Amino acid sequence: MCNHVFGYPIDRKENYNPDGKTLTGICKYCGVKQKSYGMRWTIPIEENFLQEIPFGDSIFEFDKSAIIC
């Protein structure tokens, strides 16, 4: 059984798959291929998240009554 170690091409526009979101990585040991999202897709999602949830606010609400000491 292979412990996959994927090598991906440089994160440039010309190295992306036709869908424009993913890069194809190849395992260094067995040659299996895997698609993974690149930074060109990830960065806009993160920036949108930071704009919608301002610094200091939490998206989680904790039920304080569930805490038992």
N, C-alpha and C positions, 0 to 999 in steps of 0.2 A: 504494500500500500504506500502510495506516495504522499509525503508531506509537501503539498504544493507551495512553490515559491514563484510567484508570477512576476515577470518583467514586462513593464509597459513602455510604449514609445513616449517620447517627449510630448508634453501636453501642449500641442500646437493645433491650430485649426485644420491643417492639412493631414494630421494623423488620426482625426476622428472618423468613426464609422459614418455611413451615409445618413444615419438618423440624427447626426449632429450633437449627440449627447454622450455617447459612450466611446471608450477606447478598448481595444482588444489586447489582452495580456496573454502571454504564453508562458506556461510553467517551464522553469529552467531544467527540470529533471525528466519529466515525462512528455512534455510537449502539448498537453491539453490546453485549450483556449478558454478564456473567460472574458466576458464583457464587464466593464466597470465604468461608472460615471466619472467624468473628468472634472477638473476644477472650473472649466468654463460653464458647466451646468450647476455646480455646487455653490459658487460664490453668489450668484443672484438670489438663490433660495435663502442663504444665510443673511444677506443684506435685507431682504424682505422681512425675515423673521425679526431682525433687530429693529426695524422701523415700526413694526406692529406692536412689539412688546418693549416699551421704553425701559431704560436702565433703572433698576431698583424694583420694578414690578415683578410679580411672580405669576406664572401661568398656572401654578398649582395652589389649590386651597386645601389646607390640612384640616381634618376633623379633630379639633383639640379635645373633644369629649372622649375620643378613643384612646387617649394617652392615660395609661394606668401606672401609677408610681408604687 
